[in-house]
Amino acid sequence: QVQLVESGGGLAQDGGSLRLSCVASGRTFDITVWGWYRQAPGKQRELVASLRPSSTTNYADSVKGRFTISRDNAKNTVYLQMNALKREDTAVYYCNAINSWESRTYWGQGTQVTVSS
């Protein structure tokens, strides 16, 4: 089992920055993909960014060049640095971890990000 706890959400102005953190505990050594997803009101949850142990990253087109996913192995924490925020980035952001070996997916409780003009 893996537990994920997000923090760092809140209110930001258009063009501002926020950094989300996701602290992982449990069997994290089995995780093959770390990710951040978001879900805006009335929309489906979508992938924002993902990170593999090889350091390969993947970003949604809408956030490329503005968001950066990273991981601090010593702290067992995954980050999402969000710069040049836009109103359309407003959503609940979820941390995600996938254990491909056992086909298990884990989710955090979500953290609200609101961008105002």
C-alpha positions as CSV (number, residue, x, y, z in Angstrom):
1,Q,0.0,0.0,0.0
2,V,1.0,3.6,-0.7
3,Q,-0.4,6.7,1.0
4,L,-0.2,10.1,-0.7
5,V,-0.8,13.4,1.0
6,E,-0.8,16.6,-1.0
7,S,-0.3,20.2,0.1
8,G,0.5,23.6,-1.3
9,G,-2.7,24.5,-3.0
10,G,-4.4,27.8,-2.6
11,L,-5.2,31.0,-4.2
12,A,-2.9,32.6,-6.8
13,Q,-3.1,35.5,-9.1
14,D,-3.0,35.2,-12.9
15,G,0.7,34.9,-13.8
16,G,1.7,33.8,-10.3
17,S,3.3,30.6,-9.0
18,L,2.5,27.8,-6.6
19,R,4.3,24.7,-5.7
20,L,2.4,21.5,-4.8
21,S,3.9,18.8,-2.7
22,C,3.0,15.1,-2.4
23,V,4.5,13.2,0.5
24,A,4.4,9.4,-0.1
25,S,4.7,6.6,2.4
26,G,4.4,2.9,2.3
27,R,5.8,0.7,-0.5
28,T,7.0,3.5,-2.6
29,F,9.9,1.4,-4.0
30,D,7.4,-0.4,-6.2
31,I,6.1,2.7,-7.8
32,T,6.8,2.9,-11.6
33,V,5.1,6.2,-12.5
34,W,4.5,9.3,-10.4
35,G,2.0,11.9,-11.6
36,W,-0.2,14.9,-11.1
37,Y,-3.7,15.1,-12.4
38,R,-6.3,17.8,-12.1
39,Q,-10.1,18.0,-12.3
40,A,-11.9,21.3,-13.0
41,P,-15.7,21.6,-12.2
42,G,-17.8,19.8,-14.8
43,K,-14.7,18.3,-16.5
44,Q,-13.0,15.0,-16.5
45,R,-9.8,14.4,-14.6
46,E,-6.8,14.9,-16.8
47,L,-3.1,14.2,-16.6
48,V,-1.0,17.2,-16.0
49,A,2.5,15.7,-15.6
50,S,4.2,12.4,-15.0
51,L,7.6,11.2,-13.9
52,R,9.3,7.8,-14.2
53,P,12.2,6.6,-12.1
54,S,14.4,7.0,-15.2
55,S,13.6,10.8,-14.8
56,T,11.5,10.7,-18.0
57,T,8.8,13.3,-17.8
58,N,5.6,13.9,-19.7
59,Y,3.4,17.0,-19.7
60,A,0.0,18.0,-21.0
61,D,0.3,20.4,-23.9
62,S,-1.5,23.1,-21.9
63,V,1.2,23.2,-19.2
64,K,4.4,22.6,-21.1
65,G,6.9,25.3,-20.4
66,R,5.1,26.4,-17.3
67,F,4.9,23.4,-15.0
68,T,7.7,21.2,-13.7
69,I,7.4,17.8,-12.0
70,S,10.2,16.6,-9.8
71,R,10.9,14.2,-7.0
72,D,13.1,14.3,-3.9
73,N,13.9,10.7,-3.2
74,A,15.3,11.4,0.3
75,K,12.1,13.1,1.3
76,N,9.8,10.7,-0.6
77,T,8.1,13.8,-2.0
78,V,6.9,14.6,-5.5
79,Y,6.5,18.3,-6.5
80,L,4.7,20.2,-9.1
81,Q,6.1,23.7,-9.6
82,M,3.5,25.8,-11.4
83,N,4.5,29.1,-13.0
84,A,2.7,31.6,-15.1
85,L,-0.6,30.4,-13.8
86,K,-3.7,31.0,-15.8
87,R,-7.4,31.0,-14.8
88,E,-7.9,27.8,-16.7
89,D,-5.4,26.1,-14.3
90,T,-8.1,26.3,-11.6
91,A,-8.9,22.8,-10.5
92,V,-8.4,20.2,-7.8
93,Y,-5.0,18.7,-8.2
94,Y,-4.4,15.1,-7.3
95,C,-1.1,13.2,-6.7
96,N,-1.0,9.8,-8.4
97,A,1.3,6.8,-8.1
98,I,1.2,3.7,-10.2
99,N,2.6,0.3,-9.4
100,S,2.7,-1.4,-12.8
101,W,4.1,-4.6,-11.3
102,E,0.9,-5.2,-9.4
103,S,-1.5,-3.0,-11.5
104,R,-2.2,-0.8,-8.5
105,T,-3.0,2.9,-8.7
106,Y,-3.0,5.2,-5.7
107,W,-4.5,8.7,-5.3
108,G,-4.1,11.5,-2.8
109,Q,-7.0,13.4,-1.4
110,G,-6.6,16.4,-3.7
111,T,-5.7,20.0,-3.2
112,Q,-7.6,23.0,-4.6
113,V,-5.8,25.5,-6.8
114,T,-7.7,28.7,-7.7
115,V,-6.2,31.3,-10.1
116,S,-7.9,34.7,-10.1
117,S,-7.3,37.6,-12.4
